[in-house]
């Protein structure tokens, strides 16, 4: 949600734009009014894809994903984000599609979103925005902000219908207003923006995990454990995805760290038991799954842990002792 000060400032800016259009003589809002300076920046490496019909969402998202290394074309995204019944690409669908390509859909939420977009572009990150354009019949349109010129107070965008669209600061804000200034990065999973919160990255990592992008999920959860080393969900997520990636040693270390931080977390003890069993450490695995069953009261989860217990009981041969750290 936008702060009252930001809404007030944007309202004044939009009013100034309207007056500029009527009077034809006012200068309009300027980036320098907010102490934005520096050379003009344009991220020319962001590819351009023209849209097919009304499919601007797939085209814009493909530009964003390809800019940070994903192998994707707009046609690959149509079934994921485009609703032919409404000719629309909902923002939630854009989030999910980004996660399918191992990217974290990070929605900007700062109190100065316009200036945050400037800073992101100046730092080399294109920004996906949702605009509403047109004088009489307004239409929604996704655009990728690829450039900013503080001196000229302009933004450069790519859309599915324009490879190089230059808008004044005021015109950009006016077109952006109706989406409540929605803006999103498609971030690499290990590259947490400075302003991102723990919940932002946990949500993004979970989307990637649900999409089955295990290697990317490992990177996202590993980044969480580095930024927030005392967060149990980060270590547990890292353990799950190390285990899914057939890395029981990494899973053991991650689940053990989670269990140390939260000893009464039954799911963590069950995950640790599975990782230990894969390493032939059956005695330790038995202790962990027994602890999981002691803690868990949910019948469905207990049934799952009992299955782990049966797998441990099937172990034959010597049981080695695994280091846990």
Backbone bond lengths (Angstrom), bond angles and torsions (degrees), N, CA, C in turn:
res aa  C-N    CA-C-N  psi(-1)  N-CA   C-N-CA  omega(-1)  CA-C   N-CA-C  phi
1 X - - - 1.471 - - 1.518 108.82 -
2 X 1.324 116.90 139.21 1.453 121.37 -179.57 1.511 110.53 -77.04
3 X 1.337 115.89 145.00 1.450 119.67 176.83 1.513 110.35 -70.67
4 X 1.377 115.19 159.55 1.449 119.25 178.84 1.512 112.04 -60.41
5 X 1.354 116.34 -38.21 1.467 119.30 -179.99 1.510 111.51 -64.30
6 X 1.357 116.46 -40.57 1.468 119.68 -178.72 1.524 110.33 -68.02
7 X 1.349 116.11 -43.14 1.469 118.51 178.58 1.520 109.79 -60.34
8 X 1.330 115.74 -43.16 1.460 119.54 -179.79 1.514 110.91 -62.08
9 X 1.342 116.43 -43.21 1.462 119.65 -179.11 1.520 110.88 -65.62
10 X 1.354 117.09 -43.44 1.458 119.89 178.91 1.528 111.18 -64.15
11 X 1.354 115.64 -37.71 1.464 118.70 178.94 1.519 110.59 -62.30
12 X 1.341 115.62 -42.49 1.465 118.88 178.51 1.518 111.22 -64.36
13 X 1.342 116.36 -39.41 1.460 120.06 -179.83 1.518 110.99 -63.41
14 X 1.359 115.70 -46.02 1.462 119.79 -178.59 1.527 110.39 -63.93
15 X 1.341 116.10 -39.69 1.462 119.14 176.73 1.518 110.68 -61.98
16 X 1.339 116.14 -39.28 1.461 119.63 178.85 1.518 111.16 -64.67
17 X 1.352 116.49 -38.04 1.464 119.91 178.04 1.518 110.54 -62.91
18 X 1.342 115.63 -44.53 1.465 119.39 -179.82 1.517 110.83 -61.78
19 X 1.320 115.96 -42.22 1.464 119.20 179.80 1.517 111.37 -66.96
20 X 1.336 115.57 -35.71 1.456 119.35 178.09 1.512 110.28 -61.78
21 X 1.343 115.58 -42.16 1.458 119.18 -179.80 1.513 112.03 -65.28
22 X 1.322 117.14 -34.09 1.460 120.68 -178.92 1.524 111.73 -78.58
23 X 1.344 116.65 -43.78 1.452 119.90 -174.67 1.510 112.78 -85.11
24 X 1.357 115.42 -32.10 1.453 119.46 177.77 1.511 114.01 74.18
25 X 1.349 117.81 12.26 1.457 117.28 -176.52 1.522 113.28 -132.82
26 X 1.346 117.60 -17.77 1.464 118.57 -179.33 1.514 110.43 -72.00
27 X 1.333 115.51 149.33 1.464 120.24 -176.66 1.512 111.60 -74.31
28 X 1.351 119.38 -26.38 1.447 121.82 -177.24 1.510 111.33 82.49
29 X 1.331 118.47 172.17 1.466 121.87 -178.72 1.519 111.17 -67.22
30 X 1.332 115.36 148.26 1.461 121.38 -178.08 1.522 109.58 -129.24
31 X 1.318 117.29 141.93 1.460 120.66 178.52 1.527 111.33 -61.80
32 X 1.328 117.32 -32.22 1.457 118.90 -179.21 1.533 111.86 -63.95
33 X 1.338 117.01 -21.68 1.463 119.93 176.55 1.521 111.52 -61.61
34 X 1.349 116.78 -21.19 1.468 121.96 -179.49 1.525 111.14 -113.17
35 X 1.333 114.07 25.66 1.465 121.62 174.23 1.529 113.14 60.88
36 X 1.330 116.04 32.07 1.459 121.22 173.92 1.520 107.51 -90.59
37 X 1.322 116.32 125.33 1.460 120.79 -179.17 1.519 109.48 -139.04
38 X 1.301 116.60 -174.58 1.457 121.76 179.26 1.507 111.93 111.37
39 X 1.315 114.65 172.24 1.458 120.72 -179.64 1.532 110.45 -73.79
40 X 1.312 114.46 160.24 1.461 119.55 174.10 1.527 109.48 -64.60
41 X 1.327 116.46 138.09 1.464 122.82 -179.75 1.523 108.39 -123.10
42 X 1.329 115.91 133.97 1.459 120.14 173.06 1.522 108.66 -139.39
43 X 1.311 116.59 123.71 1.465 122.58 -177.68 1.527 108.60 -86.54
44 X 1.315 115.20 80.12 1.460 120.97 -173.71 1.524 112.85 -68.16
45 X 1.355 116.72 -18.31 1.465 119.72 -179.30 1.529 112.57 -73.67
46 X 1.322 117.79 -12.66 1.472 120.19 176.94 1.522 107.72 -68.70
47 X 1.337 118.16 119.27 1.470 119.73 -176.54 1.520 111.70 -69.24
48 X 1.325 115.32 161.23 1.460 119.69 176.66 1.516 109.57 -113.18
49 X 1.341 115.55 130.20 1.456 121.77 174.70 1.524 108.57 -126.37
50 X 1.309 116.51 124.70 1.471 120.29 176.24 1.515 109.46 -75.84
51 X 1.329 116.22 147.17 1.456 120.32 -179.70 1.519 111.20 -82.46
52 X 1.314 114.55 155.55 1.463 122.10 176.56 1.521 107.60 -101.51
53 X 1.319 116.83 109.09 1.462 119.99 -177.75 1.515 110.63 64.74
54 X 1.340 116.26 -124.88 1.460 121.08 -179.19 1.527 112.47 -95.14
55 X 1.326 117.52 13.51 1.456 120.84 -173.35 1.530 111.51 -86.50
56 X 1.336 116.03 58.61 1.456 120.76 179.43 1.511 112.97 -71.12
57 X 1.328 117.39 -30.58 1.457 120.79 179.19 1.522 112.94 -61.20
58 X 1.340 118.56 -52.06 1.460 119.30 177.57 1.521 113.18 -58.92
59 X 1.330 117.49 -38.46 1.462 120.36 -179.11 1.522 110.49 -65.41
60 X 1.343 117.11 -47.59 1.463 120.17 -177.74 1.525 111.52 -66.19
61 X 1.333 117.21 -42.04 1.467 119.44 -179.89 1.516 110.92 -66.51
62 X 1.332 117.34 -37.26 1.467 120.12 177.24 1.526 110.83 -61.95
63 X 1.326 117.64 -38.22 1.464 120.50 177.15 1.523 110.32 -62.10
64 X 1.335 116.60 -44.27 1.459 120.99 -179.90 1.526 111.65 -62.61
65 X 1.329 116.18 -48.73 1.465 120.23 -176.57 1.515 111.60 -66.84
66 X 1.332 116.88 -41.92 1.459 120.24 -179.78 1.525 111.42 -66.01
67 X 1.335 116.75 -29.07 1.466 120.20 -179.11 1.518 112.17 -63.50
68 X 1.347 117.61 -27.91 1.474 117.90 175.99 1.523 112.38 -114.44
69 X 1.323 114.79 34.34 1.458 119.78 163.46 1.510 118.14 100.08
70 X 1.310 119.76 -2.88 1.464 120.05 -179.98 1.524 110.63 -73.88
71 X 1.309 116.15 141.62 1.458 121.50 176.74 1.518 107.89 -90.13
72 X 1.311 116.90 95.22 1.457 120.76 -173.24 1.515 109.96 -153.32
73 X 1.334 114.77 147.77 1.459 122.41 174.61 1.531 107.81 -126.19
74 X 1.334 117.80 159.50 1.472 119.19 -178.83 1.522 113.73 -53.08
75 X 1.321 117.62 -38.48 1.470 119.98 -178.69 1.521 111.77 -60.82
76 X 1.350 117.09 -28.53 1.464 120.49 179.26 1.527 112.19 -69.42
77 X 1.316 116.37 -20.29 1.467 120.76 -172.95 1.524 113.69 -102.15
78 X 1.318 116.80 -11.83 1.471 119.87 -174.06 1.519 111.65 -55.89
79 X 1.319 117.22 -48.95 1.467 119.91 -177.16 1.526 112.38 -68.13
80 X 1.326 117.41 -19.89 1.454 121.39 -178.16 1.523 112.82 -87.29
81 X 1.334 117.42 -33.74 1.462 118.69 -171.13 1.522 115.09 -122.97
82 X 1.329 118.44 -17.20 1.469 119.83 -171.74 1.524 111.39 -100.83
83 X 1.322 116.53 127.47 1.464 122.44 176.82 1.526 108.08 -103.21
84 X 1.341 119.00 105.82 1.463 120.61 -176.47 1.525 113.07 -65.90
85 X 1.340 117.64 -20.22 1.468 119.62 179.48 1.520 111.57 -70.16
86 X 1.312 116.35 -32.07 1.465 120.35 -177.77 1.520 112.84 -114.81
87 X 1.351 116.41 -3.65 1.470 121.22 -173.75 1.522 110.06 54.02
88 X 1.320 115.88 41.01 1.462 120.91 -172.93 1.524 109.85 -128.71
89 X 1.335 115.16 154.50 1.461 121.94 172.93 1.527 107.38 -125.28
90 X 1.345 118.64 95.56 1.465 121.28 -176.93 1.531 111.89 -61.64
91 X 1.329 115.12 148.82 1.462 118.80 -178.53 1.528 112.02 -60.48
92 X 1.345 116.73 -38.26 1.456 119.15 179.07 1.511 112.51 -60.79
93 X 1.322 116.42 -37.10 1.461 120.44 177.76 1.520 110.61 -67.03
94 X 1.327 116.97 -34.25 1.466 120.47 177.68 1.531 110.02 -65.58
95 X 1.338 116.47 -39.35 1.469 120.15 177.20 1.531 110.37 -60.38
96 X 1.330 115.84 -50.74 1.464 120.80 -177.05 1.524 111.28 -62.17
97 X 1.325 116.90 -41.91 1.463 120.15 -179.55 1.521 111.37 -64.05
98 X 1.322 117.39 -39.88 1.467 120.08 178.13 1.524 110.72 -60.31
99 X 1.341 116.41 -40.45 1.472 119.59 179.96 1.517 111.79 -66.69
100 X 1.333 117.58 -28.98 1.467 120.80 177.62 1.529 111.43 -62.53
101 X 1.321 115.93 -22.99 1.461 120.86 179.15 1.527 111.66 -104.77
102 X 1.335 115.18 21.72 1.454 120.20 173.89 1.510 114.46 70.26
103 X 1.335 117.86 25.66 1.458 121.49 178.85 1.530 109.08 -115.62
104 X 1.317 116.30 146.74 1.462 120.82 178.52 1.525 108.59 -88.55
105 X 1.343 118.03 119.55 1.466 120.73 176.78 1.523 109.56 -78.62
106 X 1.325 115.72 97.21 1.460 120.89 -175.14 1.525 109.74 -101.68
107 X 1.336 116.27 111.76 1.458 121.84 179.98 1.527 108.88 -86.56
108 X 1.320 116.38 125.37 1.457 120.89 -179.47 1.529 109.64 -68.12
109 X 1.338 115.95 137.85 1.462 119.95 -175.02 1.524 112.70 -137.07
110 X 1.308 117.93 19.15 1.457 119.12 -176.54 1.524 110.98 -69.68
111 X 1.323 115.96 167.53 1.458 121.07 179.83 1.532 111.69 -76.63
112 X 1.324 117.17 -11.63 1.455 121.48 177.87 1.531 108.13 -129.86
113 X 1.325 114.97 71.82 1.462 120.46 -172.52 1.519 112.66 -60.37
114 X 1.320 117.34 -38.33 1.459 119.21 -179.75 1.513 110.99 -62.28
115 X 1.325 116.19 -44.55 1.462 119.91 -179.64 1.529 110.69 -71.70
116 X 1.320 117.38 -30.65 1.459 120.88 176.37 1.525 110.26 -63.98
117 X 1.339 117.12 -41.19 1.465 120.17 176.29 1.517 110.43 -59.74
118 X 1.328 116.76 -43.05 1.464 120.57 177.38 1.520 110.31 -57.58
119 X 1.330 116.71 -48.86 1.462 120.78 -177.27 1.531 111.75 -64.82
120 X 1.329 117.38 -37.74 1.463 120.01 178.37 1.522 110.72 -63.22
121 X 1.321 117.11 -45.32 1.467 120.28 179.83 1.523 110.08 -65.73
122 X 1.324 117.24 -41.45 1.461 119.75 177.91 1.519 111.67 -63.50
123 X 1.346 117.06 -24.87 1.473 121.57 177.86 1.523 112.42 -88.32
124 X 1.337 117.03 1.58 1.460 120.53 176.59 1.506 115.53 95.91
125 X 1.343 117.83 13.36 1.458 121.14 -177.42 1.526 110.70 -111.74
126 X 1.326 118.80 115.57 1.468 119.49 172.74 1.521 109.64 -65.52
127 X 1.325 116.13 154.54 1.467 121.49 -176.79 1.517 108.61 -127.71
128 X 1.332 115.32 130.20 1.463 121.42 175.87 1.522 108.93 -87.05
129 X 1.326 116.76 127.58 1.461 121.13 179.12 1.524 109.24 -128.20
130 X 1.332 115.16 160.32 1.456 121.07 177.23 1.527 108.35 -115.02
131 X 1.330 116.03 119.67 1.460 122.27 -176.34 1.526 110.42 -112.40
132 X 1.324 115.23 160.92 1.464 121.24 170.82 1.516 106.60 -127.58
133 X 1.308 115.77 111.24 1.458 120.79 -170.54 1.523 111.17 -118.37
134 X 1.306 114.53 162.30 1.459 120.55 179.53 1.517 110.91 116.47
135 X 1.324 116.76 151.67 1.458 121.35 -178.49 1.521 111.26 -90.11
136 X 1.323 116.96 -48.78 1.464 120.99 -178.40 1.523 110.75 -104.11
137 X 1.316 116.61 -59.86 1.462 122.07 178.81 1.524 108.35 -98.27
138 X 1.316 116.45 92.63 1.457 119.82 -177.33 1.527 110.88 -75.58
139 X 1.322 115.83 143.91 1.460 122.02 179.89 1.521 109.61 -129.97
140 X 1.340 114.93 145.11 1.462 120.00 174.68 1.519 109.19 -75.46
141 X 1.318 115.84 144.17 1.456 120.35 -178.43 1.524 109.66 -153.62
142 X 1.339 115.70 126.12 1.456 119.88 172.41 1.522 108.87 -79.53
143 X 1.328 115.80 143.66 1.459 121.02 178.62 1.523 108.78 -142.01
144 X 1.313 115.81 154.17 1.460 122.21 177.58 1.522 107.78 -111.24
145 X 1.321 116.42 117.44 1.467 120.53 177.41 1.524 107.76 -79.07
146 X 1.325 116.22 117.46 1.468 120.37 -176.88 1.513 112.97 -117.13
147 X 1.342 117.69 -6.27 1.449 118.53 -177.12 1.511 113.05 -155.89
148 X 1.319 114.62 155.67 1.460 121.27 174.80 1.522 108.23 -146.66
149 X 1.316 115.46 140.27 1.470 122.10 177.14 1.527 107.40 -125.11
150 X 1.343 117.42 97.47 1.465 119.52 -178.13 1.525 112.96 -59.60
151 X 1.327 116.91 -36.14 1.457 119.85 -178.78 1.514 112.49 -64.51
152 X 1.324 116.72 -43.32 1.467 121.64 179.71 1.520 112.34 -88.46
153 X 1.342 116.87 -8.41 1.474 123.15 -177.51 1.529 110.91 55.89
154 X 1.348 115.08 52.62 1.464 120.49 -179.85 1.521 110.92 -131.63
155 X 1.331 114.35 158.63 1.458 122.67 173.59 1.524 107.90 -118.87
156 X 1.332 116.13 146.01 1.459 121.70 175.03 1.524 108.09 -112.77
157 X 1.327 115.41 132.72 1.470 120.62 -175.53 1.520 110.58 -131.10
158 X 1.323 114.29 156.34 1.463 121.65 165.93 1.526 107.15 -113.20
159 X 1.318 116.06 136.92 1.463 121.20 172.09 1.525 107.22 -129.77
160 X 1.312 115.51 174.71 1.462 118.46 178.55 1.511 113.52 -65.80
161 X 1.342 117.04 -12.87 1.465 120.48 -179.52 1.523 112.97 -118.29
162 X 1.333 117.73 -2.57 1.469 120.30 -178.40 1.522 109.65 -144.56
163 X 1.314 116.19 123.31 1.456 120.62 -179.50 1.524 112.36 -77.69
164 X 1.315 117.04 -29.70 1.467 120.48 -173.89 1.530 108.31 -145.97
165 X 1.327 116.36 83.04 1.455 121.99 -177.49 1.525 109.06 -102.12
166 X 1.323 117.15 121.49 1.459 122.14 -180.00 1.525 108.98 -106.63
167 X 1.350 115.76 123.45 1.450 121.81 178.97 1.523 109.88 -121.66
168 X 1.326 115.98 143.33 1.459 118.81 171.60 1.528 108.75 -66.82
169 X 1.322 115.24 160.68 1.454 120.72 178.25 1.528 111.21 -54.80
170 X 1.312 117.20 -45.33 1.455 121.00 -179.45 1.508 112.85 -65.63
171 X 1.339 117.71 -42.75 1.462 120.80 179.27 1.535 110.70 -65.86
172 X 1.323 116.28 -37.30 1.462 120.09 178.11 1.526 110.29 -62.89
173 X 1.324 117.50 -47.40 1.460 120.55 179.55 1.521 111.73 -62.38
174 X 1.320 116.86 -40.91 1.460 120.34 -179.43 1.526 111.23 -62.69
175 X 1.339 117.68 -40.33 1.463 121.56 179.57 1.522 111.79 -72.80
176 X 1.308 116.63 -28.39 1.466 123.32 -175.83 1.529 111.81 -83.47
177 X 1.295 117.14 -22.26 1.470 123.53 -169.99 1.527 114.07 -54.33
178 X 1.338 118.08 -45.71 1.464 120.72 -171.04 1.524 113.73 -69.39
179 X 1.321 118.56 -15.36 1.468 121.14 176.66 1.522 111.51 -91.09
180 X 1.351 116.55 10.87 1.469 121.59 -174.60 1.527 110.30 59.81
181 X 1.343 114.49 31.42 1.471 122.43 175.52 1.534 111.06 60.76
182 X 1.328 115.66 45.31 1.464 120.77 178.12 1.527 109.64 -70.89
183 X 1.330 116.11 133.29 1.468 121.69 179.96 1.522 108.62 -150.05
184 X 1.326 117.06 139.92 1.463 121.06 -173.93 1.525 111.43 -141.49
185 X 1.320 115.16 141.98 1.461 122.24 168.75 1.524 108.27 -102.13
186 X 1.328 116.81 150.86 1.464 120.87 168.67 1.530 105.28 -108.76
187 X 1.323 114.61 86.45 1.456 120.87 -168.93 1.522 112.35 -84.99
188 X 1.316 115.54 148.43 1.464 120.09 170.94 1.521 108.65 -63.23
189 X 1.326 118.46 141.84 1.470 120.32 -170.78 1.520 114.98 -62.55
190 X 1.330 117.14 -25.80 1.461 119.32 -179.69 1.509 113.67 -95.06
191 X 1.325 117.65 4.43 1.457 122.50 -173.43 1.529 109.45 -114.36
192 X 1.331 117.34 81.96 1.458 121.77 -176.70 1.526 109.59 -79.03
193 X 1.340 117.94 121.51 1.466 119.42 176.33 1.527 110.86 -60.02
194 X 1.313 116.13 149.97 1.462 121.03 -176.15 1.521 111.81 -56.53
195 X 1.336 117.08 -38.44 1.467 120.48 -174.99 1.524 113.24 -84.99
196 X 1.321 118.77 -5.85 1.463 120.95 -176.56 1.523 110.89 -66.91
197 X 1.320 115.62 143.98 1.458 120.71 176.90 1.525 110.16 -94.38
198 X 1.326 115.27 166.89 1.461 120.44 176.36 1.519 110.57 -57.31
199 X 1.341 117.28 -45.28 1.455 120.02 -177.73 1.519 111.58 -64.40
200 X 1.341 117.43 -36.01 1.464 120.68 175.99 1.526 110.13 -54.86
201 X 1.316 115.73 -48.75 1.470 118.92 -173.43 1.518 112.34 -79.16
202 X 1.327 117.83 -32.84 1.464 119.40 174.35 1.527 110.22 -62.64
203 X 1.328 116.87 -42.68 1.466 120.34 179.13 1.518 111.03 -63.93
204 X 1.329 116.56 -43.90 1.459 120.04 179.22 1.517 112.21 -65.49
205 X 1.337 116.30 -41.95 1.467 120.09 178.36 1.520 110.59 -62.89
206 X 1.336 116.82 -39.23 1.461 120.55 179.57 1.526 111.04 -64.45
207 X 1.329 117.51 -39.55 1.466 120.44 177.39 1.524 110.83 -62.20
208 X 1.318 116.82 -42.69 1.465 121.08 179.16 1.529 110.26 -65.56
209 X 1.328 116.11 -41.42 1.470 120.43 178.38 1.526 110.62 -62.26
210 X 1.328 116.84 -44.54 1.462 121.19 179.66 1.525 111.45 -64.11
211 X 1.327 116.50 -29.48 1.467 120.80 178.60 1.529 112.01 -77.84
212 X 1.339 117.13 -4.27 1.468 120.74 178.62 1.507 114.41 78.62
213 X 1.331 118.18 17.52 1.466 122.12 178.74 1.531 107.79 -91.29
214 X 1.321 115.32 76.69 1.463 121.27 -169.43 1.516 112.85 -61.85
215 X 1.329 117.78 -46.52 1.470 119.71 -177.95 1.522 110.95 -61.36
216 X 1.332 116.34 -42.08 1.466 119.74 178.71 1.522 110.56 -67.37
217 X 1.330 117.21 -37.53 1.467 120.48 178.41 1.531 110.68 -64.25
218 X 1.330 117.07 -39.44 1.473 120.46 175.37 1.522 109.73 -57.49
219 X 1.339 117.03 -45.28 1.467 120.44 179.83 1.526 111.35 -62.42
220 X 1.335 116.61 -42.68 1.469 120.25 -178.21 1.520 111.27 -64.98
221 X 1.334 116.84 -46.90 1.460 119.51 -179.12 1.532 111.38 -70.20
222 X 1.332 117.21 -34.92 1.466 119.43 176.40 1.522 110.46 -62.61
223 X 1.338 116.34 -39.36 1.465 119.80 177.74 1.528 110.67 -63.91
224 X 1.334 116.92 -37.01 1.467 120.68 177.30 1.528 110.49 -63.00
225 X 1.335 117.11 -43.92 1.468 119.39 -178.51 1.520 111.72 -66.22
226 X 1.330 116.89 -26.64 1.468 119.59 177.63 1.525 111.45 -78.16
227 X 1.350 116.55 -40.84 1.467 120.14 -179.64 1.532 110.91 -76.43
228 X 1.347 115.99 -40.59 1.461 121.05 -177.09 1.536 108.78 -127.05
229 X 1.324 118.48 76.29 1.472 121.73 -171.37 1.524 114.79 -65.25
230 X 1.322 118.91 -15.31 1.463 120.70 -179.76 1.521 112.68 -101.21
231 X 1.328 117.66 13.88 1.455 121.72 -179.09 1.534 110.00 -91.85
232 X 1.314 116.42 113.30 1.460 122.18 -176.60 1.527 111.69 -60.77
233 X 1.336 117.34 -42.11 1.462 119.99 -176.40 1.532 111.96 -62.43
234 X 1.312 116.57 -31.05 1.459 119.27 177.29 1.523 111.48 -66.55
235 X 1.331 116.57 -46.94 1.466 120.41 179.69 1.528 111.41 -67.32
236 X 1.337 116.89 -39.30 1.468 119.90 179.36 1.532 110.38 -64.98
237 X 1.337 116.45 -43.59 1.468 119.76 177.25 1.515 111.64 -62.50
238 X 1.326 116.40 -40.02 1.466 119.77 177.47 1.523 110.18 -62.94
239 X 1.343 116.74 -41.91 1.458 120.13 178.27 1.520 112.46 -61.56
240 X 1.340 116.57 -45.37 1.475 120.10 -179.95 1.529 111.30 -59.15
241 X 1.301 115.62 -42.85 1.466 118.42 -174.37 1.524 112.87 -81.25
242 X 1.323 117.86 -29.53 1.466 119.31 169.50 1.535 109.33 -62.30
243 X 1.332 115.72 -41.88 1.465 119.47 -179.92 1.530 110.12 -64.35
244 X 1.336 117.00 -43.51 1.465 120.85 178.15 1.519 111.92 -63.89
245 X 1.327 116.40 -27.83 1.466 121.30 179.17 1.525 112.01 -88.44
246 X 1.334 116.39 11.10 1.473 122.73 178.65 1.530 111.60 60.90
247 X 1.320 114.40 44.13 1.463 121.42 175.95 1.528 107.57 -123.52
248 X 1.357 117.41 75.83 1.472 119.32 -176.02 1.522 113.02 -66.09
249 X 1.330 117.82 -26.92 1.476 119.38 177.19 1.531 109.91 -64.79
250 X 1.349 116.60 -48.62 1.455 119.63 177.65 1.515 111.79 -63.06
251 X 1.345 116.78 -38.98 1.464 120.65 179.28 1.522 110.93 -63.98
252 X 1.331 117.08 -39.85 1.465 120.82 179.12 1.523 110.66 -59.04
253 X 1.324 115.52 -49.58 1.469 119.87 -177.73 1.525 110.69 -61.89
254 X 1.337 116.42 -43.39 1.467 119.98 -177.50 1.518 111.43 -67.85
255 X 1.336 117.42 -46.39 1.463 119.67 -179.86 1.534 111.66 -66.45
256 X 1.317 116.90 -35.87 1.465 119.37 178.18 1.527 110.86 -64.50
257 X 1.328 116.25 -40.64 1.460 119.76 177.62 1.534 110.00 -62.85
258 X 1.337 116.25 -42.39 1.465 119.99 178.27 1.523 111.09 -62.46
259 X 1.336 116.55 -41.84 1.467 120.75 -179.90 1.527 111.38 -66.44
260 X 1.322 115.92 -33.38 1.465 119.98 177.24 1.522 110.35 -66.23
261 X 1.339 115.68 -40.10 1.463 120.20 -179.80 1.523 112.44 -73.87
262 X 1.338 116.91 -32.49 1.467 120.91 -177.13 1.528 109.03 -140.58
263 X 1.323 117.30 81.76 1.477 121.23 -173.94 1.517 114.51 -62.20
264 X 1.325 118.82 -21.17 1.464 120.41 -177.24 1.522 113.02 -96.93
265 X 1.333 118.00 19.10 1.464 122.91 178.86 1.528 108.60 -91.33
266 X 1.317 116.35 103.19 1.462 121.10 -175.11 1.519 112.24 -62.97
267 X 1.344 117.94 -40.11 1.460 121.09 -177.63 1.522 111.36 -62.55
268 X 1.306 116.30 -35.62 1.463 120.90 178.85 1.526 110.55 -66.29
269 X 1.329 117.46 -41.96 1.471 120.37 178.67 1.528 110.48 -65.87
270 X 1.322 117.74 -37.99 1.467 119.85 177.37 1.531 110.45 -65.93
271 X 1.319 117.46 -42.35 1.463 120.08 177.64 1.516 111.78 -61.91
272 X 1.332 115.89 -41.60 1.462 120.10 177.46 1.525 110.84 -63.59
273 X 1.332 117.42 -38.60 1.465 120.67 178.01 1.528 110.97 -60.74
274 X 1.308 117.74 -44.76 1.466 121.12 179.99 1.519 111.37 -63.00
275 X 1.342 116.37 -43.39 1.463 119.39 -179.89 1.525 110.65 -64.03
276 X 1.318 117.18 -41.83 1.464 121.05 179.38 1.525 111.21 -65.55
277 X 1.329 117.11 -39.38 1.459 120.14 179.08 1.525 110.70 -63.00
278 X 1.324 117.19 -39.86 1.465 120.17 177.71 1.511 111.81 -62.72
279 X 1.315 117.39 -22.51 1.472 121.69 179.42 1.531 111.58 -97.15
280 X 1.333 116.00 10.93 1.469 122.33 179.16 1.522 112.85 67.57
281 X 1.323 117.14 24.47 1.463 122.02 178.24 1.525 108.36 -100.23
282 X 1.327 115.70 67.05 1.466 121.12 -167.82 1.522 113.23 -67.91
283 X 1.334 117.59 -37.84 1.459 119.21 -178.41 1.533 110.77 -63.94
284 X 1.317 116.50 -43.92 1.467 119.95 177.82 1.533 110.50 -66.06
285 X 1.345 115.57 -37.78 1.465 119.21 178.85 1.526 110.70 -63.02
286 X 1.330 116.22 -39.24 1.460 119.66 179.23 1.523 111.29 -62.78
287 X 1.328 116.34 -41.57 1.464 120.12 178.67 1.533 110.69 -61.41
288 X 1.327 115.91 -40.58 1.463 119.47 -175.99 1.531 111.76 -71.06
289 X 1.319 117.78 -42.83 1.463 118.63 -178.79 1.529 110.39 -71.44
290 X 1.322 117.13 -32.48 1.467 119.34 174.60 1.526 110.14 -62.58
291 X 1.324 116.31 -39.36 1.461 120.47 178.70 1.533 110.20 -66.45
292 X 1.329 117.24 -39.26 1.463 120.87 177.95 1.523 110.92 -60.18
293 X 1.343 116.40 -42.58 1.463 120.78 -179.22 1.532 111.64 -70.48
294 X 1.309 117.40 -31.39 1.455 120.54 175.96 1.531 110.91 -64.13
295 X 1.317 115.68 -35.93 1.460 120.51 -173.77 1.529 113.44 -86.50
296 X 1.333 117.11 -29.15 1.460 120.35 -169.88 1.524 112.63 -87.92
297 X 1.353 115.89 135.71 1.465 121.16 176.99 1.523 112.17 -114.79
298 X 1.316 117.79 -16.42 1.465 121.23 -179.96 1.535 109.31 -69.96
299 X 1.347 118.14 122.63 1.473 120.49 -175.66 1.522 113.26 -59.88
300 X 1.307 117.79 -39.93 1.459 119.87 -178.81 1.524 111.62 -66.45
301 X 1.315 116.32 -42.07 1.464 119.67 178.88 1.529 110.49 -70.13
302 X 1.306 116.93 -37.14 1.467 119.22 176.95 1.522 110.52 -61.44
303 X 1.327 117.23 -38.02 1.464 120.17 178.83 1.531 110.28 -62.90
304 X 1.323 116.48 -39.18 1.462 119.81 178.74 1.523 110.96 -66.84
305 X 1.327 116.45 -39.93 1.467 119.56 -179.31 1.536 110.66 -71.81
306 X 1.319 116.10 -31.46 1.470 119.00 175.84 1.526 110.85 -66.09
307 X 1.332 116.48 -31.95 1.454 119.31 174.92 1.529 110.19 -65.43
308 X 1.331 116.86 -41.08 1.469 119.97 174.87 1.523 109.86 -60.64
309 X 1.324 116.70 -41.59 1.457 121.13 179.56 1.535 111.01 -60.15
310 X 1.343 116.33 -40.82 1.468 119.68 178.40 1.525 111.35 -66.05
311 X 1.323 116.08 -38.29 1.468 119.16 178.09 1.529 110.90 -63.83
312 X 1.330 115.95 -39.31 1.471 119.85 177.46 1.520 110.02 -63.73
313 X 1.328 116.42 -41.01 1.473 120.43 -177.85 1.521 112.00 -65.41
314 X 1.344 117.44 -25.46 1.468 121.17 179.68 1.528 112.46 -75.41
315 X 1.323 116.63 -12.91 1.467 119.20 -175.28 1.526 110.46 -61.37
316 X 1.303 115.67 132.49 1.468 120.97 176.74 1.524 108.61 -122.74
317 X 1.289 115.73 154.50 1.452 119.65 -179.20 1.511 111.02 94.97
318 X 1.328 116.77 178.61 1.451 120.25 -177.06 1.519 111.96 -66.46
319 X 1.326 114.30 150.40 1.461 120.84 175.89 1.520 108.12 -106.26
320 X 1.329 115.97 119.27 1.460 119.88 179.96 1.517 108.89 -86.37
321 X 1.318 116.19 167.01 1.461 121.91 178.26 1.520 108.38 -104.07
322 X 1.319 115.70 121.40 1.470 121.14 -176.27 1.525 110.41 -96.80
323 X 1.332 117.10 134.31 1.469 118.37 168.73 1.532 108.97 -66.93
324 X 1.317 116.89 142.98 1.454 120.68 -174.80 1.526 113.04 -100.85
325 X 1.299 117.67 -8.16 1.460 120.18 -178.96 1.517 110.82 -127.14
